[in-house]
Amino acid sequence: MAFTLLAAWLVASSQVKRRNWGFWVFLLSNVLWVVWAVYDNAVALIAMQVGLAAMNIRGALKTEKVAHKG
């Protein structure tokens, strides 16, 4: 949960590099949530984290494009 909060703080930054790091930290938090969900046999949580990871990958790619433009 701490990584999720840190990621949210980074993504809210006005600096492109911090936002990009935020998406990578979000991806790390998705992996950690999935590890816990597998241990706890929480299938719905795994499904949600896969969906969130897809959105975080999209955000990371879009942020990376912005970083290379300016």
Stockholm file with secondary structure:
# STOCKHOLM 1.0

chainA/1-70         MAFTLLAAWLVASSQVKRRNWGFWVFLLSNVLWVVWAVYDNAVALIAMQVGLAAMNIRGALKTEKVAHKG
#=GR chainA/1-70 SS CHHHHHHHHHHTCSSHHHHHHHHHHHHHHHHHHHHHHHHHTCHHHHHHHHHHHHHHHHHHHHHHHHHHHC
#=GC SS_cons        CHHHHHHHHHHTCSSHHHHHHHHHHHHHHHHHHHHHHHHHTCHHHHHHHHHHHHHHHHHHHHHHHHHHHC
//
